[in-house]
Amino acid sequence: MDFQQIIEAVGKYMDLAGVSVMVIGAVVSIPMALRGYQPRKLPAGAEKLTVYRAYRQLLGRSILLGLELLVAADIIRTVAVTPTFESVGVLAIIVLIRTFLSFSLELEITGRWPWQKAPAGTARTDA
């Protein structure tokens, strides 16, 4: 097995891990939301999350983690094996799209952009 085959195998396993995280996260989020999942510390004066909102937050976190793994797999495959302008360009487009999706999901989950600080008096709700 040569270096290129090893890198391709690692990339495929990272892809599998990313998809698995999303699928398992979607399945595990259902019972957690139905049981009344709530972040450890809600902002002062905030209402408890509804089942729908809790599921969306849990699912969003799973998708974010899965997207990070998929981006890592693409980077490994593109950069580790002889990169060409075409492969780097395709990677750049994929990373831009996935970054946009990640920012959109982060905004949906937390109500703020990733670079914005949490409002005063609130604690982070990352588990």
N, C-alpha and C positions, 0 to 999 in steps of 0.2 A: 504494500500500500504506500503510495507516494504522498508527498505533502499536499498536493491539490485534492486528492481524494479524501484525505483526513479533514481538510478545511471544509470541503463540501458536506462531509458527514456531520461535522460539528454544526455547520449552518442548518442542516436539515433537523438536527436534534433541537437546536434553538427555536426553529420554526414550530416544531412539534410542542415544545414547552410553552411557547407563546399562545398557540391555539388552545392547548390544554388548560392553561390558566384562565383563559376567557370562558371556555365551556364549563369547567369545574366551578369557576366563580359564579356563573349564571345559575347553575344548579344549586350551589350551596347558599346563594343569596336568597332564594325563595323561602326556605324554612326560617332563616334568620330574620327576614322581614316579617314573616307571619307571626313569629314569636315576639315581635315588638322591639326589634333592634333599635337602640338609640346610641348616639355617640356618647363617649364617657362624660364629656362636659359640654352641655349646650350653652350658647351665648345667653347672657342675662336677659330675661324676658322673652326668650324664644319658646315657641310652642313645640311640643313633642312632634316627631316626624310621623306622618301617616305611613301605613304599610306601603303604599305606592312610592312615596318619596324615599323611604328607607331602602326599598328594593332598587330604586334608580341610583341611589348613592353607592350601594354595595356593588351593583353591576358596573357602574362607572369606574369604580376603583379597580375592579377585575380587568376591565377593558384597557385601562391605562397601563396596568402592569403587563398585560399581554402585548400591547403595542410596543412597550419598551423592549421586550424580549425579541419581537419581530424586527425592530430596527437594529438591535445588536446582531441578529443573524445576518441581516443584509450587509451590515458593515463588515462583519467577519468575512463573508464570501467575497465581497467586492475588493476590500483593501488587502487581504492576506494573499490572494491570488493575483497575479500580474494585472494591475488595474489599467484600464484603457480609458480614454476620454469619454467614450460612449457609456461604459459601465459606471464610471464615476458620475456622469450626468444623470443616468437613470437612478442611481442611488440618491443623488441630491433631490430629485423630484419626489422619490418615495419618502425620504426623510422629511421634506417640507410638508407633504400631505399628512403624514402621521403626526408631525409636530402640531399642525393646525388642529387635527382631531384631538390630540392630547390637551391642547389649550382650551378647546371648546368643551371637552368633558370636564376639565378642571373648573371652568367657569360654571358649568351646570351643577357640579357637585357642591362647590363651596360658595358660589355666588360672587366670586372675585377672581381676577386674573392671577396666575401663579406668582407674578412679581409684586403683587400688592400685599401689604401687610394685613393681618387680621384686624378687624375693628377693635378699638380699645375695649378692654374688659372681657374679651373672649379668649378662650383657650383653643389650641389646635385640637382638631378632632381626628387626627390620623391615628389609626389603630396600630 
